[in-house]
């Protein structure tokens, strides 16, 4: 069986040393969330991922789920694991204490999510979606709904799903055909009819009841409403089948043990749903769950990317093949581990930079969500909210695109063994790919960033985000040892500002199509800049601690023995690696910002004009 690995050291460093998440405990909202509690939760999550979830990962991938007598059955051991998981309360880590949750910070939820994704990505859908439905009901549901449904979902006895996609309306959610007809004599109860596809955890044997957050249109309403539709609805002292039928399981490229279902609602005209929020404002309500899910998708992606890197670097240290490049002409040259080969080191460094960069971005997004909650005034709240709005589509799309590349590089490092199933690399590749598709394809994220987030309010959200970057770029590092890296980041920022202004001018002239054509490259440019910024923030902290570490152990940075010190001193090696990783990203990956700018400035419209 392939091994589970997690980089707790980098998680701790990013959270405690770079973001200073322990300072959240200074606010009333998180007074109970001190550094010791953070550490305890991380260790417990790592243990659960290794001991509970990962042993089920490969068997789940091989066996998948099956549909028998109208119900989905998960692989052996999965229902038992879910019960343990729910009893631990992992799915209500960030849920308000007032309704039974643990009320912990989002940034900790993000960190824990990475560990669980690395342990078993397929498992996390059911509890993750339940968290989202709990949030929807608590934010927008009437009091009776909160009283009736929340206790069961918070305890994990009932699960939740999000039902958006339909056969004729994929990402174009407003085109959906599902209908809701008011039931006379009842309050907010409707007859539901429609079909939904690609519903993650649409049916399973984890829980007795599954609560669907369901989008539908009421009669001739121009806009969509949101409904709570249980698989089993309450009637009298018990429950009756609510006319929600599982008509099929999607056969997928990856995440085989996650039941992705096609569901039919109201085939016998006996499906009842209850309105959540205001009629006609369903999408506005659902975006709360969707935005949270998009950040969780980013977490899934870089959780798998980091796993791919961890496995690859260990394999490269063990796999002996060929002589060192400088010894190729020597007779009887010693065989070396492939990690000694420059091209392998290049691939590993690219994997490290991308996966750690995505983690840094994801944790920062979680931290922004927490700062929104503890903001001292409206100005402070907007500062963090605007950043979160910008980061959500970028983190989801950038992390998922780059994670797939990391998985591909991991297979390349493993060579023929990577193409086989022995080391689990091909499963990582298959599982990772979905992250760029669901919760809004990455093209949708790019349009959201450009059309909604950047354009809204004259670009105020983007300016807020760039102001944070500028604080760093204009700081003391611009004149120090990191001056070349700061200069490179500044040029990347200028390229993004130039592109955004160009899009704005085109939009004023009615040339929206060209901007939409280049929305995805623009998102990637933004992602590269923000990841470079976060990695350099980390490098700044690491560099100071690295120098202090060498001074403590009385080693000169120019000493010929430094290599041996880095080999033997784990902390010095880690800090040195953080600096090197940031520099690698800025010099080897960030330059693609300018290549994308050249493409955008070319005014090339061949993709729009060619007959395909």
C-alpha positions as CSV (number, residue, x, y, z in Angstrom):
1,X,0.0,0.0,0.0
2,X,1.3,3.5,-0.9
3,X,2.2,5.7,2.1
4,X,0.5,8.7,3.6
5,X,2.6,11.8,4.1
6,X,1.9,15.3,5.4
7,X,4.1,18.3,5.8
8,X,3.1,19.4,9.3
9,X,6.3,21.4,9.6
10,X,5.4,23.7,6.8
11,X,1.8,23.9,7.9
12,X,2.9,25.0,11.4
13,X,5.4,27.5,9.9
14,X,2.9,29.1,7.6
15,X,0.2,29.3,10.2
16,X,2.1,30.3,13.3
17,X,5.3,32.0,12.0
18,X,4.0,33.7,8.8
19,X,0.3,34.4,9.5
20,X,0.5,34.5,13.3
21,X,-2.8,32.7,13.6
22,X,-2.4,32.5,17.4
23,X,-3.3,36.2,17.5
24,X,-6.9,35.3,16.5
25,X,-7.3,34.2,20.1
26,X,-7.0,37.9,21.1
27,X,-10.5,38.4,19.7
28,X,-13.7,37.4,21.5
29,X,-14.8,35.2,18.7
30,X,-11.8,32.9,19.1
31,X,-10.7,33.3,22.7
32,X,-10.6,29.5,23.0
33,X,-8.4,29.0,20.0
34,X,-4.9,29.4,21.2
35,X,-1.7,27.9,19.7
36,X,-1.8,24.8,21.9
37,X,-5.3,24.0,20.7
38,X,-4.3,24.5,17.1
39,X,-1.4,22.1,17.6
40,X,-3.6,19.5,19.3
41,X,-6.1,19.7,16.4
42,X,-3.5,19.4,13.8
43,X,-1.9,16.3,15.4
44,X,-5.3,14.7,15.9
45,X,-6.2,15.3,12.2
46,X,-2.9,13.9,11.1
47,X,-3.5,10.8,13.1
48,X,-7.1,10.4,11.8
49,X,-5.9,10.9,8.2
50,X,-3.1,8.3,8.6
51,X,-4.8,5.7,10.8
52,X,-8.5,6.0,9.8
53,X,-8.8,7.4,6.3
54,X,-5.7,6.5,4.4
55,X,-6.0,2.7,4.9
56,X,-9.4,2.9,3.0
57,X,-8.1,5.0,0.1
58,X,-6.7,2.4,-2.3
59,X,-9.4,-0.2,-1.7
60,X,-12.0,2.4,-2.2
61,X,-10.4,3.4,-5.5
62,X,-10.3,-0.2,-6.7
63,X,-13.8,-1.2,-5.5
64,X,-15.7,2.0,-5.8
65,X,-19.4,2.3,-4.9
66,X,-22.3,0.3,-6.2
67,X,-26.1,0.8,-6.6
68,X,-28.3,-1.9,-5.2
69,X,-32.1,-1.8,-4.8
70,X,-32.1,1.9,-5.3
71,X,-29.4,2.7,-2.7
72,X,-25.7,3.4,-2.9
73,X,-23.4,1.2,-0.9
74,X,-19.9,2.3,-0.1
75,X,-16.9,0.0,0.2
76,X,-16.3,-2.1,3.3
77,X,-15.2,-0.1,6.3
78,X,-16.3,3.3,5.1
79,X,-19.5,3.6,7.1
80,X,-17.6,2.7,10.3
81,X,-15.0,5.3,9.5
82,X,-17.7,7.9,8.9
83,X,-19.2,7.3,12.3
84,X,-15.8,7.8,14.0
85,X,-15.2,10.9,11.9
86,X,-18.6,12.4,12.8
87,X,-18.2,11.5,16.5
88,X,-15.0,13.5,16.5
89,X,-16.9,16.5,15.1
90,X,-14.6,17.1,12.2
91,X,-17.4,18.3,10.0
92,X,-18.4,21.0,12.5
93,X,-15.0,22.4,13.2
94,X,-16.0,25.9,12.1
95,X,-19.7,25.6,12.9
96,X,-21.0,28.1,15.5
97,X,-20.9,26.7,19.1
98,X,-24.4,28.0,19.6
99,X,-25.7,25.1,17.4
100,X,-23.3,22.5,18.6
101,X,-20.2,23.2,16.5
102,X,-16.7,23.8,17.7
103,X,-16.4,27.4,16.5
104,X,-12.8,27.2,15.5
105,X,-11.1,29.4,12.9
106,X,-11.4,28.9,9.1
107,X,-7.6,28.8,8.7
108,X,-7.5,25.7,11.0
109,X,-10.3,24.1,9.0
110,X,-8.2,24.7,5.8
111,X,-5.2,23.1,7.4
112,X,-7.2,20.1,8.6
113,X,-8.8,19.7,5.2
114,X,-5.4,19.4,3.5
115,X,-4.5,16.5,5.8
116,X,-7.8,14.7,5.2
117,X,-7.5,15.2,1.4
118,X,-4.1,13.7,1.4
119,X,-5.4,10.8,3.5
120,X,-8.4,10.0,1.4
121,X,-9.9,12.6,-0.9
122,X,-13.0,10.5,-1.8
123,X,-14.1,10.3,1.8
124,X,-14.3,14.0,2.5
125,X,-17.2,14.9,0.3
126,X,-20.0,13.7,2.6
127,X,-18.9,15.5,5.8
128,X,-17.7,18.5,3.8
129,X,-21.0,19.1,2.0
130,X,-22.9,18.5,5.3
131,X,-20.9,21.4,6.8
132,X,-22.1,23.6,3.9
133,X,-25.8,22.7,4.3
134,X,-25.5,23.3,8.0
135,X,-24.3,26.8,7.2
136,X,-27.1,27.4,4.7
137,X,-29.8,26.4,7.1
138,X,-28.3,28.3,10.0
139,X,-27.9,31.5,7.9
140,X,-31.1,31.5,5.9
141,X,-33.6,28.8,7.2
142,X,-36.6,29.6,9.3
143,X,-36.4,28.8,13.0
144,X,-38.4,25.6,12.7
145,X,-36.0,24.3,10.1
146,X,-33.0,25.1,12.3
147,X,-34.6,23.4,15.3
148,X,-35.5,20.3,13.4
149,X,-32.6,19.7,11.0
150,X,-29.5,21.2,12.5
151,X,-29.2,18.9,15.5
152,X,-29.2,15.8,13.3
153,X,-26.7,17.2,10.8
154,X,-24.4,18.7,13.5
155,X,-24.3,15.2,15.2
156,X,-23.5,13.6,11.8
157,X,-26.7,11.4,11.9
158,X,-27.9,13.1,8.8
159,X,-25.8,14.3,5.8
160,X,-26.2,17.1,3.3
161,X,-25.6,17.7,-0.5
162,X,-25.7,20.6,-2.9
163,X,-28.0,20.0,-6.0
164,X,-27.3,22.4,-8.8
165,X,-26.3,20.7,-12.0
166,X,-28.9,19.4,-14.5
167,X,-28.5,17.5,-17.8
168,X,-29.4,20.5,-19.9
169,X,-27.9,23.1,-17.5
170,X,-24.4,22.4,-16.4
171,X,-22.4,25.4,-15.3
172,X,-25.2,27.6,-16.7
173,X,-27.2,27.2,-13.5
174,X,-29.9,29.8,-14.4
175,X,-31.0,27.6,-17.3
176,X,-32.2,24.9,-15.0
177,X,-35.6,23.3,-15.5
178,X,-36.4,22.0,-12.0
179,X,-39.7,23.4,-10.7
180,X,-41.3,24.1,-7.4
181,X,-45.1,24.6,-7.0
182,X,-46.5,26.1,-3.8
183,X,-48.6,23.7,-1.7
184,X,-51.8,25.4,-0.7
185,X,-52.5,25.6,3.0
186,X,-48.8,25.2,4.0
187,X,-46.1,27.7,4.8
188,X,-43.0,27.7,2.5
189,X,-43.7,24.1,1.4
190,X,-43.5,23.2,-2.3
191,X,-43.9,20.3,-4.7
192,X,-40.5,19.6,-6.2
193,X,-39.8,18.1,-9.6
194,X,-36.6,17.8,-11.6
195,X,-33.4,15.9,-12.3
196,X,-29.9,16.7,-11.0
197,X,-26.7,15.1,-12.1
198,X,-23.1,15.0,-10.8
199,X,-24.3,15.2,-7.2
200,X,-21.4,14.5,-4.9
201,X,-22.5,12.1,-2.1
202,X,-26.0,12.2,-3.6
203,X,-26.7,8.9,-1.9
204,X,-24.8,6.6,0.4
205,X,-25.1,4.4,3.4
206,X,-23.3,6.7,5.9
207,X,-26.5,8.1,7.3
208,X,-30.2,7.4,7.6
209,X,-31.2,10.6,5.9
210,X,-29.7,12.9,3.3
211,X,-30.7,16.6,3.2
212,X,-30.5,18.2,-0.3
213,X,-30.0,21.9,-0.9
214,X,-31.9,22.1,-4.1
215,X,-32.2,24.9,-6.7
216,X,-35.5,25.2,-8.6
217,X,-37.7,27.8,-10.2
218,X,-41.1,28.7,-8.8
219,X,-43.7,28.9,-11.5
220,X,-42.9,31.9,-13.8
221,X,-40.3,33.5,-11.5
222,X,-37.4,35.0,-13.4
223,X,-35.0,34.0,-10.8
224,X,-34.2,30.8,-8.9
225,X,-35.1,29.8,-5.3
226,X,-33.4,27.5,-2.9
227,X,-35.1,24.6,-1.1
228,X,-34.3,22.0,1.5
229,X,-35.4,18.6,0.2
230,X,-34.8,15.6,2.5
231,X,-34.6,12.1,1.1
232,X,-36.9,11.0,3.9
233,X,-39.4,13.6,5.0
234,X,-41.0,13.8,8.4
235,X,-44.7,12.7,8.6
236,X,-46.5,12.1,11.8
237,X,-44.2,10.5,14.3
238,X,-41.9,9.0,11.7
239,X,-40.6,9.5,8.2
240,X,-41.7,8.6,4.7
241,X,-39.8,8.3,1.4
242,X,-39.8,11.8,-0.2
243,X,-39.8,10.7,-3.8
244,X,-36.1,11.3,-4.3
245,X,-34.7,8.5,-6.5
246,X,-31.1,7.6,-7.3
247,X,-31.2,6.7,-11.0
248,X,-27.5,6.1,-11.5
249,X,-23.9,6.5,-10.3
250,X,-21.4,8.4,-12.5
251,X,-18.5,6.3,-13.7
252,X,-15.6,8.6,-13.2
253,X,-11.9,9.0,-14.0
254,X,-11.1,9.3,-10.3
255,X,-12.5,9.6,-6.8
256,X,-14.1,6.2,-7.4
257,X,-15.3,5.8,-3.8
258,X,-17.2,9.1,-3.8
259,X,-20.8,8.4,-4.9
260,X,-21.4,10.9,-7.6
261,X,-25.1,10.4,-8.4
262,X,-27.9,11.2,-10.8
263,X,-31.0,12.0,-8.8
264,X,-34.6,12.3,-9.8
265,X,-37.0,14.4,-7.7
266,X,-40.8,14.0,-7.9
267,X,-41.2,11.2,-10.4
268,X,-44.4,10.2,-8.5
269,X,-45.4,13.8,-7.8
270,X,-44.7,13.3,-4.1
271,X,-41.5,15.2,-3.4
272,X,-41.8,18.1,-0.9
273,X,-39.2,20.8,-0.3
274,X,-39.2,23.8,2.0
275,X,-38.0,27.3,1.0
276,X,-34.6,28.5,2.4
277,X,-34.2,32.2,2.3
278,X,-36.3,34.6,0.2
279,X,-38.1,33.3,-2.9
280,X,-36.2,34.1,-6.0
281,X,-32.9,34.7,-4.2
282,X,-31.7,31.1,-4.1
283,X,-28.4,31.7,-6.0
284,X,-27.5,34.4,-3.6
285,X,-28.0,32.0,-0.7
286,X,-26.3,29.1,-2.4
287,X,-23.2,31.2,-3.2
288,X,-22.4,31.0,0.6
289,X,-22.0,27.3,0.2
290,X,-20.4,27.4,-3.2
291,X,-17.7,29.9,-2.2
292,X,-16.8,27.8,0.8
293,X,-16.8,24.7,-1.4
294,X,-14.5,26.4,-3.9
295,X,-11.9,27.1,-1.2
296,X,-12.2,23.5,0.0
297,X,-11.6,22.3,-3.6
298,X,-8.3,24.3,-3.5
299,X,-7.5,22.5,-0.3
300,X,-8.2,19.1,-1.9
301,X,-6.0,20.0,-4.8
302,X,-2.9,21.1,-2.9
303,X,-3.4,18.3,-0.4
304,X,-2.9,15.8,-3.2
305,X,-0.2,17.9,-4.7
306,X,1.8,17.9,-1.5
307,X,1.3,14.1,-1.1
308,X,2.6,13.7,-4.7
309,X,5.7,15.7,-3.8
310,X,6.3,13.9,-0.5
311,X,6.1,10.5,-2.2
312,X,8.3,11.6,-5.1
313,X,11.1,13.1,-3.1
314,X,11.3,9.9,-1.0
315,X,11.3,7.8,-4.0
316,X,14.0,9.9,-5.6
317,X,16.2,9.4,-2.6
318,X,15.8,5.6,-2.7
319,X,15.8,4.9,-6.4
320,X,19.4,4.3,-7.6
321,X,19.9,4.7,-11.3
322,X,22.8,6.0,-13.4
323,X,25.9,7.9,-12.5
324,X,26.1,11.6,-11.5
325,X,26.2,13.8,-14.6
326,X,29.7,15.1,-13.7
327,X,30.9,11.5,-13.5
328,X,29.4,10.1,-16.7
329,X,32.8,9.8,-18.5
330,X,34.4,8.1,-15.6
331,X,34.9,4.4,-15.8
332,X,33.1,2.4,-13.0
333,X,31.4,5.6,-11.8
334,X,29.3,5.0,-8.8
335,X,25.5,4.7,-9.3
336,X,23.6,7.4,-7.5
337,X,20.0,8.0,-6.3
338,X,18.1,9.8,-9.0
339,X,17.7,12.8,-6.7
340,X,21.3,13.6,-7.6
341,X,20.3,14.2,-11.3
342,X,19.7,17.9,-12.1
343,X,16.6,17.3,-14.2
344,X,15.0,15.3,-11.3
345,X,15.9,18.0,-8.9
346,X,14.3,20.6,-11.2
347,X,11.1,18.6,-11.3
348,X,11.0,18.1,-7.5
349,X,11.7,21.8,-6.9
350,X,8.9,22.7,-9.2
351,X,6.6,20.3,-7.3
352,X,7.7,21.8,-4.0
353,X,7.2,25.4,-5.1
354,X,3.8,24.8,-6.6
355,X,2.4,22.7,-3.7
356,X,3.8,24.9,-0.9
357,X,2.7,28.0,-2.8
358,X,-0.9,26.7,-3.2
359,X,-0.9,25.9,0.5
360,X,0.3,29.4,1.4
361,X,-2.5,30.9,-0.7
362,X,-5.1,28.6,0.7
363,X,-4.2,29.2,4.3
364,X,-4.1,33.0,3.7
365,X,-7.6,32.8,2.3
366,X,-8.8,31.0,5.4
367,X,-7.1,33.6,7.5
368,X,-8.9,36.4,5.6
369,X,-12.2,34.7,6.3
370,X,-11.3,34.7,10.0
371,X,-10.3,38.4,9.9
372,X,-13.6,39.3,8.4
373,X,-15.3,37.7,11.4
374,X,-13.2,39.5,14.0
375,X,-13.0,42.9,12.2
376,X,-13.1,45.9,14.5
377,X,-14.9,48.2,12.1
378,X,-16.4,48.3,8.6
379,X,-13.2,49.5,7.0
380,X,-11.2,46.6,8.5
381,X,-13.9,44.2,7.5
382,X,-13.9,45.4,3.9
383,X,-10.1,45.1,3.8
384,X,-10.3,41.4,4.5
385,X,-13.6,40.7,2.7
386,X,-12.3,42.2,-0.5
387,X,-9.2,40.0,-0.4
388,X,-11.3,36.9,0.3
389,X,-13.5,37.7,-2.7
390,X,-10.5,38.0,-5.0
391,X,-8.8,35.0,-3.5
392,X,-11.7,32.6,-3.8
393,X,-11.7,32.1,-7.7
394,X,-7.9,32.4,-7.9
395,X,-7.2,29.8,-5.1
396,X,-9.7,27.3,-6.6
397,X,-8.5,27.6,-10.2
398,X,-4.8,28.2,-9.7
399,X,-4.3,25.5,-7.1
400,X,-6.3,22.9,-9.0
401,X,-4.5,23.6,-12.3
402,X,-1.1,23.5,-10.7
403,X,-1.9,20.5,-8.6
404,X,-2.6,18.5,-11.7
405,X,0.8,19.5,-13.1
406,X,2.4,18.5,-9.8
407,X,0.8,15.1,-10.0
408,X,2.0,14.7,-13.6
409,X,5.6,15.6,-12.5
410,X,5.3,13.1,-9.7
411,X,4.6,10.4,-12.2
412,X,7.5,11.5,-14.3
413,X,9.9,11.4,-11.3
414,X,8.7,7.8,-10.6
415,X,9.2,6.9,-14.3
416,X,7.6,3.6,-15.2
417,X,6.6,2.9,-11.6
418,X,4.6,6.1,-11.7
419,X,2.6,4.9,-14.6
420,X,1.8,1.8,-12.7
421,X,-0.4,1.6,-9.6
422,X,2.2,0.4,-7.2
423,X,3.2,3.8,-5.7
424,X,-0.3,5.4,-6.0
425,X,0.9,8.2,-8.2
426,X,-1.6,7.5,-11.1
427,X,-4.5,7.6,-8.6
428,X,-3.3,11.0,-7.4
429,X,-3.4,12.2,-11.0
430,X,-6.8,10.9,-11.6
431,X,-8.2,12.2,-8.3
432,X,-6.7,15.6,-8.8
433,X,-8.2,16.3,-12.2
434,X,-11.7,16.8,-11.0
435,X,-10.7,19.7,-8.8
436,X,-10.4,21.9,-11.9
437,X,-13.9,21.0,-13.1
438,X,-16.4,20.8,-10.2
439,X,-17.7,23.7,-8.1
440,X,-17.5,25.8,-11.3
441,X,-14.9,24.9,-14.0
442,X,-11.8,27.0,-13.9
443,X,-13.0,29.0,-16.9
444,X,-16.0,29.9,-14.8
445,X,-13.7,31.0,-12.0
446,X,-11.7,33.2,-14.4
447,X,-14.9,34.9,-15.7
448,X,-16.0,35.4,-12.1
449,X,-12.7,37.0,-11.2
450,X,-12.6,39.3,-14.2
451,X,-16.3,40.0,-14.7
452,X,-17.5,40.3,-11.1
453,X,-14.6,40.7,-8.7
454,X,-12.2,42.9,-10.7
455,X,-14.8,45.0,-12.5
456,X,-17.1,45.5,-9.5
457,X,-17.0,48.9,-7.9
458,X,-14.4,50.3,-10.2
459,X,-11.9,47.6,-9.2
460,X,-12.0,48.3,-5.5
461,X,-11.6,44.6,-4.6
462,X,-8.6,44.2,-6.8
463,X,-7.0,47.4,-5.5
464,X,-7.5,46.2,-2.0
465,X,-5.7,43.0,-2.8
466,X,-2.9,44.7,-4.6
467,X,-2.5,47.2,-1.7
468,X,-1.5,44.2,0.5
469,X,1.0,43.1,-2.1
470,X,2.4,46.6,-2.3
471,X,2.9,46.9,1.4
472,X,5.4,44.0,1.1
473,X,7.0,45.2,-2.2
474,X,7.6,48.6,-0.7
475,X,9.0,47.3,2.5
476,X,12.6,46.8,3.6
477,X,13.2,43.8,1.5
478,X,13.4,45.9,-1.7
479,X,16.9,47.1,-0.8
480,X,18.2,43.9,0.8
481,X,19.3,40.4,-0.2
482,X,15.9,39.8,-1.7
483,X,16.0,42.9,-3.9
484,X,16.0,40.9,-7.2
485,X,13.0,38.9,-6.1
486,X,11.1,41.9,-5.0
487,X,11.9,43.6,-8.3
488,X,10.6,40.6,-10.2
489,X,7.4,40.6,-8.2
490,X,6.9,44.3,-8.8
491,X,7.2,43.8,-12.6
492,X,4.7,41.0,-12.4
493,X,2.3,43.3,-10.5
494,X,2.7,46.0,-13.1
495,X,1.9,43.5,-15.8
496,X,-1.3,42.5,-14.1
497,X,-2.3,46.2,-13.5
498,X,-1.6,46.9,-17.2
499,X,-3.7,43.9,-18.3
500,X,-6.7,44.8,-16.0
501,X,-6.6,48.4,-17.3
502,X,-6.5,47.1,-20.9
503,X,-9.5,44.9,-20.2
504,X,-11.4,47.8,-18.7
505,X,-10.8,50.0,-21.8
506,X,-11.9,47.2,-24.1
507,X,-15.0,46.7,-22.0
508,X,-15.9,50.4,-22.3
509,X,-15.6,50.0,-26.1
510,X,-17.9,47.0,-26.0
511,X,-15.1,44.5,-26.7
512,X,-16.1,42.0,-24.0
513,X,-15.4,38.9,-26.1
514,X,-11.6,39.5,-26.2
515,X,-11.4,40.0,-22.5
516,X,-13.4,36.8,-21.9
517,X,-11.0,35.0,-24.3
518,X,-8.1,35.9,-22.0
519,X,-9.8,35.6,-18.6
520,X,-8.1,32.3,-17.7
521,X,-4.5,33.5,-18.6
522,X,-5.3,36.7,-16.5
523,X,-6.4,34.5,-13.5
524,X,-3.2,32.5,-13.8
525,X,-1.2,35.7,-13.9
526,X,-2.9,36.9,-10.7
527,X,-2.3,33.5,-9.1
528,X,1.4,33.6,-9.9
529,X,1.8,37.0,-8.4
530,X,-0.1,36.2,-5.2
531,X,1.7,32.9,-4.7
532,X,5.0,34.6,-5.3
533,X,4.1,37.2,-2.7
534,X,3.1,34.6,-0.1
535,X,6.2,32.5,-0.7
536,X,8.4,35.6,-0.3
537,X,6.6,36.6,2.9
538,X,7.5,33.2,4.2
539,X,11.1,33.5,2.9
540,X,11.5,36.8,4.8
541,X,10.6,35.1,8.0
542,X,12.6,31.9,7.3
543,X,15.7,33.9,6.3
544,X,15.9,35.7,9.7
545,X,15.4,32.4,11.6
546,X,17.9,30.7,9.4
547,X,20.6,33.2,10.2
548,X,19.8,33.0,13.9
549,X,19.9,29.2,13.7
550,X,23.4,29.2,12.1
551,X,24.6,31.7,14.7
552,X,23.2,29.5,17.4
553,X,25.1,26.5,16.2
554,X,28.2,28.6,15.4
555,X,28.3,28.0,11.6
556,X,29.3,30.6,9.0
557,X,26.9,30.7,6.0
558,X,30.0,30.7,3.7
559,X,31.6,27.7,5.5
560,X,32.4,24.8,3.3
561,X,30.8,22.5,6.0
562,X,27.4,24.2,5.6
563,X,26.2,21.3,3.4
564,X,26.9,18.8,6.2
565,X,25.1,21.1,8.7
566,X,22.0,21.2,6.4
567,X,22.1,17.5,6.2
568,X,22.2,17.0,9.9
569,X,20.2,20.0,11.3
570,X,16.5,19.5,10.3
571,X,15.4,23.0,11.3
572,X,18.2,24.7,9.4
573,X,17.5,22.5,6.4
574,X,13.8,23.4,6.5
575,X,14.4,27.2,6.8
576,X,17.0,27.1,4.0
577,X,14.5,25.2,1.9
578,X,11.8,27.9,2.4
579,X,14.1,30.6,1.1
580,X,15.3,28.5,-1.9
581,X,11.7,27.5,-2.8
582,X,10.6,31.2,-2.9
583,X,13.5,32.1,-5.0
584,X,12.9,29.2,-7.4
585,X,9.3,30.2,-7.8
586,X,10.1,33.9,-8.5
587,X,12.9,33.1,-11.0
588,X,11.6,29.9,-12.7
589,X,7.8,30.1,-12.6
590,X,6.8,33.8,-12.2
591,X,8.3,34.8,-15.6
592,X,5.3,33.1,-17.3
593,X,3.3,36.2,-16.2
594,X,5.1,38.2,-18.9
595,X,4.6,35.5,-21.6
596,X,0.9,35.6,-20.9
597,X,0.9,39.4,-21.1
598,X,2.5,39.1,-24.5
599,X,-0.3,36.9,-25.6
600,X,-2.9,39.2,-24.3
601,X,-1.3,42.3,-25.9
602,X,-1.0,40.6,-29.3
603,X,-4.6,41.3,-30.1
604,X,-4.7,37.8,-31.7
605,X,-8.3,36.7,-32.3
606,X,-7.6,33.6,-34.2
607,X,-9.4,31.4,-31.6
608,X,-12.6,33.4,-32.1
609,X,-12.4,33.5,-35.9
610,X,-11.2,30.1,-36.9
611,X,-13.8,27.5,-38.1
612,X,-13.3,24.6,-35.8
